[in-house]
């Protein structure tokens, strides 16, 4: 038996995933997620879009693919536009907003604090749709068993009015950062307008480091 690594087939598979899930497509800058996730990346996507890394393709494709499988056939995914921002829930069923997330962390941590970006996005969606309820489906790829086995856990969130107002104010402040950057053609300060984990697989990591090095050199 001979075993030879087939890098060409791997590249074809990655390209196929990137194409069917439009991972190379540049999202409009006024999407709700643009003001929740890294503003520097959102700026660079508009100004000098780069090819996604293989890690990004796989992570996004895994999330999108499982979302397709878990979304009921009779669900809808309407595009909402309000306050100059667009927003689309993963799906709406029986007039309820639903978000689907996949994660590699253990389901034993389900009752711990959720990623801030998940909560910010759900609260932003609630604010835009004039509701305080949001359903969340989390697929834990590794579960909590030994050996690992996938597990699905679901929650309904009921947000307080002051939580929604405070979150929306934060989104507006972060929107101002990105809007000003796009208007002046000056990127938001690298590594200062994002969460640390966002940089791990980011295609712009070297670009951000170059920006910072230039700032230090220019003094």
C-alpha distance (Angstrom), angle and dihedral (degrees) to the residues before:
residue distance angle dihedral
X1 . . .
X2 3.78 . .
X3 3.77 124.2 .
X4 3.81 119.1 -165.3
X5 3.79 124.3 176.3
X6 3.81 109.8 -115.8
X7 3.81 104.3 -150.0
X8 3.80 92.0 166.6
X9 3.82 91.4 60.3
X10 3.80 90.5 47.3
X11 3.81 89.8 52.7
X12 3.80 91.1 49.3
X13 3.81 90.5 51.4
X14 3.82 92.2 49.4
X15 3.80 91.9 47.7
X16 3.80 90.3 49.0
X17 3.82 91.6 52.7
X18 3.81 91.8 46.6
X19 3.81 90.5 51.2
X20 3.80 101.6 45.1
X21 3.80 92.3 47.7
X22 3.84 95.1 38.9
X23 3.80 90.4 -126.0
X24 3.81 90.9 157.8
X25 3.79 91.6 52.8
X26 3.81 115.0 109.4
X27 3.79 111.3 -128.1
X28 3.79 119.7 -135.3
X29 3.84 109.6 -92.9
X30 3.81 94.0 -124.5
X31 3.81 96.3 65.2
X32 3.80 115.6 123.9
X33 3.80 91.5 -118.6
X34 3.83 90.5 57.3
X35 3.80 88.4 68.2
X36 3.80 95.4 44.0
X37 3.78 102.2 44.9
X38 3.82 127.0 48.3
X39 3.80 110.7 -35.2
X40 3.81 92.2 -163.8
X41 3.79 90.2 57.4
X42 3.81 91.5 47.4
X43 3.81 88.5 53.0
X44 3.81 93.2 48.7
X45 3.80 91.6 47.0
X46 3.80 87.8 60.7
X47 3.80 97.1 41.5
X48 3.81 106.6 35.6
X49 3.78 110.8 2.2
X50 3.80 111.2 -160.5
X51 3.78 130.9 -160.7
X52 3.83 112.8 -88.9
X53 3.78 116.2 -109.6
X54 3.80 118.8 -111.2
X55 3.80 88.8 -109.2
X56 3.82 91.0 54.4
X57 3.80 91.9 48.9
X58 3.79 92.2 52.2
X59 3.80 95.3 44.5
X60 3.80 94.0 47.9
X61 3.81 93.9 41.9
X62 3.79 91.5 50.8
X63 3.79 91.0 52.3
X64 3.81 95.0 44.3
X65 3.80 93.7 44.6
X66 3.79 94.5 51.5
X67 3.80 89.8 44.1
X68 3.81 89.1 56.9
X69 3.80 91.1 51.2
X70 3.82 94.5 46.9
X71 3.82 97.1 44.8
X72 3.83 112.5 99.0
X73 3.80 113.9 -120.0
X74 3.81 93.0 -123.2
X75 3.81 94.1 50.9
X76 3.80 123.5 106.9
X77 3.79 132.6 -148.3
X78 3.82 106.1 -153.5
X79 3.79 122.2 -169.3
X80 3.81 109.3 -126.0
X81 3.80 121.1 -160.5
X82 3.78 120.6 -168.9
X83 3.80 136.5 144.8
X84 3.82 88.6 8.2
X85 3.81 91.4 -60.0
X86 3.80 128.7 110.4
X87 3.79 123.0 -145.9
X88 3.79 135.1 177.6
X89 3.82 123.7 -172.9
X90 3.80 116.7 -143.8
X91 3.79 86.5 -110.0
X92 3.80 143.2 -26.1
X93 3.80 120.0 -139.9
X94 3.80 124.8 174.8
X95 3.81 88.3 -5.5
X96 3.82 91.3 -58.4
X97 3.80 124.5 124.1
X98 3.79 115.6 -127.9
X99 3.78 131.3 -168.2
X100 3.82 123.6 -165.2
X101 3.79 120.1 -156.0
X102 3.79 132.6 179.1
X103 3.78 122.0 -158.3
X104 3.78 139.4 172.9
X105 3.77 94.5 -146.8
X106 3.80 118.9 105.4
X107 3.79 118.9 -86.2
X108 3.82 86.1 -132.1
X109 3.80 84.3 79.8
X110 3.81 93.3 55.6
X111 3.78 94.2 109.7
X112 3.79 93.4 47.9
X113 3.79 122.0 93.6
X114 3.78 111.9 -60.5
X115 3.82 122.0 -130.4
X116 3.79 107.6 -74.2
X117 3.79 91.6 -128.7
X118 3.83 91.3 60.0
X119 3.78 91.9 53.0
X120 3.81 93.8 42.9
X121 3.81 91.1 52.4
X122 3.81 94.2 47.4
X123 3.80 92.2 47.1
X124 3.79 90.5 47.0
X125 3.79 89.7 51.6
X126 3.80 91.0 49.0
X127 3.81 90.8 51.3
X128 3.80 91.9 50.6
X129 3.82 93.5 47.3
X130 3.82 96.0 41.9
X131 3.78 96.1 -119.3
X132 3.79 136.2 110.2
X133 3.83 98.9 -149.3
X134 3.79 129.6 88.6
X135 3.81 131.6 169.2
X136 3.81 118.9 -141.8
X137 3.80 126.9 -162.4
X138 3.80 115.0 -167.3
X139 3.79 121.0 -169.1
X140 3.79 109.3 -159.9
X141 3.79 103.3 -156.7
X142 3.80 93.2 -163.5
X143 3.81 97.4 34.4
X144 3.78 114.2 -166.1
X145 3.78 101.6 -81.8
X146 3.77 133.0 104.2
X147 2.95 110.8 -99.7
X148 3.85 92.2 33.1
X149 3.79 116.7 -104.1
X150 3.83 127.9 177.0
X151 3.79 118.5 -102.2
X152 3.82 133.6 -172.6
X153 3.81 121.3 -147.1
X154 3.81 125.0 177.1
X155 3.80 135.9 -163.6
X156 3.78 138.3 179.7
X157 3.80 114.6 -139.1
X158 3.80 123.6 -150.3
X159 3.79 110.3 -166.0
X160 3.79 125.6 -158.8
X161 3.79 118.8 -123.3
X162 3.81 92.8 -116.4
X163 3.83 90.1 52.2
X164 3.80 91.0 53.9
X165 3.80 92.6 46.5
X166 3.83 93.5 48.4
X167 3.79 92.1 47.2
X168 3.80 92.1 48.8
X169 3.80 90.6 51.1
X170 3.80 89.3 53.4
X171 3.80 90.7 49.2
X172 3.81 90.5 51.1
X173 3.82 90.7 51.5
X174 3.78 91.2 49.9
X175 3.81 90.2 45.6
X176 3.80 89.0 55.8
X177 3.82 90.1 54.6
X178 3.81 92.6 54.0
X179 3.81 95.1 39.6
X180 3.82 91.5 52.4
X181 3.81 91.1 47.1
X182 3.79 92.2 52.5
X183 3.82 92.0 45.3
X184 3.83 93.9 50.1
X185 3.82 96.3 34.4
X186 3.81 89.2 -126.7
X187 3.81 116.3 125.6
X188 3.80 120.7 -123.8
X189 3.81 110.7 -100.6
X190 3.83 106.4 -74.8
X191 3.81 117.4 -113.5
X192 3.83 89.9 7.5
X193 3.81 99.7 82.0
X194 3.78 100.7 50.6
X195 3.78 144.6 47.1
X196 3.80 117.4 -86.1
X197 3.80 93.7 -117.6
X198 3.82 91.6 58.8
X199 3.81 90.7 70.3
X200 3.80 95.1 56.8
X201 3.81 98.1 87.5
X202 3.82 99.2 10.8
X203 3.80 117.6 139.7
X204 3.81 90.2 -144.1
X205 3.78 98.3 55.4
X206 3.82 94.1 110.1
X207 3.81 91.2 44.2
X208 3.81 90.9 55.0
X209 3.80 91.4 48.3
X210 3.82 89.1 51.1
X211 3.82 90.7 51.1
X212 3.80 90.9 52.6
X213 3.81 92.8 46.1
X214 3.80 89.9 52.0
X215 3.82 91.4 50.3
X216 3.80 90.7 51.9
X217 3.80 91.4 47.6
X218 3.81 93.0 48.4
X219 3.77 87.6 49.0
